[in-house]
Amino acid sequence: MNHTTKKKPEELSLPIKEIPMSKEDCAEFYFGIELFNAGKFWHAHESWEKIWLRHTEDERLFFQGIIQLAAAHHHSVLKKSFNGMKNNFEKALVKLLPFSPKYLGVDVALLIEGIESARKKISENGERFETLCPKIHFLNQ
């Protein structure tokens, strides 16, 4: 179990560094994205959590952000908790902002746009998460 001090997004050292990813990390990262984009949010969460637990770098906050995005779905669909969904959306957004515009090849700026759009629609008319959840895209490298 990893017992490092948790940093808040505003406490990250600049410039943001990319976490060194092992082959195992990469496989779980990409698999998690496939799962997430296919709507299998809990399984994506589990895949990314393995990476998060193996790392101590402050930048692991990126993984916590996408894990919380996946957790928003869990709260919406399985727990039927609108507040839990909104809270996890907020937490994900705050954690992902420092990693924009891109991190580990992910188009974080586009993901943030999707989160902000979904938050607005949810607040305005209470749409369900699964109809609004943004996909995770990669920028061409």
C-alpha positions in Angstrom: 0.0 0.0 0.0 1.2 3.5 -0.9 1.4 5.9 2.0 2.7 9.1 0.4 1.3 12.5 1.3 -1.5 13.5 -1.0 -1.0 16.7 -2.8 -3.7 19.1 -3.9 -3.7 20.2 -7.5 -2.5 23.7 -6.5 0.5 22.2 -4.7 2.0 20.4 -7.8 5.4 21.5 -8.8 5.7 23.1 -12.2 6.4 22.1 -14.9 4.3 19.0 -14.6 6.3 15.9 -15.4 5.0 12.8 -17.1 5.1 9.8 -14.8 7.5 7.1 -16.0 5.2 4.3 -17.1 6.3 0.6 -17.1 4.9 -1.8 -19.8 2.4 -3.0 -17.1 1.4 0.6 -16.4 0.9 1.4 -20.1 -1.1 -1.8 -20.7 -3.5 -1.0 -17.7 -3.7 2.7 -18.7 -4.8 2.0 -22.3 -7.0 -0.9 -21.2 -8.7 1.4 -18.7 -9.3 4.0 -21.4 -10.9 1.4 -23.7 -13.1 0.3 -20.8 -14.0 3.8 -19.9 -14.9 4.8 -23.5 -17.0 1.6 -23.7 -19.0 2.6 -20.7 -17.4 0.1 -18.3 -16.5 2.7 -15.7 -16.0 0.5 -12.7 -13.5 -1.7 -14.5 -11.7 1.3 -15.9 -11.5 2.7 -12.3 -10.0 -0.6 -11.1 -7.4 -0.7 -13.9 -6.2 2.9 -13.3 -6.2 2.4 -9.5 -3.4 -0.2 -9.9 -1.2 2.4 -11.6 -2.1 5.0 -9.0 -1.1 2.7 -6.1 2.3 1.8 -7.7 3.4 5.4 -8.0 4.4 8.0 -5.5 5.0 10.9 -7.9 2.8 14.0 -7.3 1.6 13.7 -10.9 -0.3 10.5 -10.0 -3.0 13.0 -9.2 -3.9 12.7 -13.0 -4.9 9.1 -12.3 -6.9 10.1 -9.3 -8.8 12.6 -11.5 -9.8 10.0 -14.2 -10.6 7.5 -11.4 -13.0 10.1 -9.9 -14.5 10.7 -13.3 -15.3 7.0 -13.5 -16.6 7.0 -9.9 -19.1 9.7 -10.9 -20.8 7.1 -13.1 -20.9 4.6 -10.2 -22.7 7.2 -8.0 -25.1 8.1 -10.8 -26.1 4.6 -12.0 -25.5 2.2 -9.2 -26.0 4.3 -6.1 -28.6 6.6 -7.7 -26.8 9.5 -6.0 -27.0 12.7 -8.0 -24.9 14.5 -5.3 -22.2 11.8 -5.4 -22.1 12.1 -9.1 -21.8 15.9 -9.1 -19.2 15.8 -6.3 -17.0 13.3 -8.2 -17.4 15.3 -11.4 -16.1 18.4 -9.5 -13.2 16.5 -7.9 -12.2 15.1 -11.2 -12.2 18.5 -12.9 -10.1 20.1 -10.2 -7.5 17.3 -10.4 -7.3 17.2 -14.2 -7.0 21.0 -14.8 -3.2 21.2 -14.1 -2.6 18.5 -16.7 -4.2 20.4 -19.6 -3.8 20.6 -22.5 -2.3 17.1 -22.7 -0.8 14.5 -20.4 0.5 11.0 -21.3 -0.9 11.6 -24.7 -4.5 12.2 -23.5 -6.2 15.3 -24.8 -7.0 16.6 -21.3 -8.3 20.0 -22.6 -11.0 18.2 -24.6 -11.8 16.0 -21.6 -12.2 19.1 -19.4 -14.5 20.6 -22.0 -16.6 17.5 -21.9 -16.7 17.5 -18.1 -17.7 21.2 -18.0 -20.4 20.7 -20.6 -21.8 17.6 -18.8 -21.8 19.5 -15.4 -23.7 22.4 -17.0 -26.3 20.0 -18.6 -26.7 18.0 -15.4 -27.2 21.2 -13.3 -29.7 22.7 -15.8 -31.9 19.7 -16.5 -30.7 16.7 -14.4 -29.7 14.6 -17.4 -28.2 11.2 -16.6 -24.4 10.8 -16.5 -24.2 8.0 -19.0 -25.7 10.2 -21.7 -23.2 13.0 -21.0 -19.9 11.3 -20.0 -17.1 12.5 -22.2 -14.8 10.0 -23.9 -11.1 10.0 -23.4 -9.2 10.9 -26.6 -5.5 10.9 -27.5 -3.8 13.7 -29.3 -1.8 12.8 -32.3 1.8 12.5 -31.2 
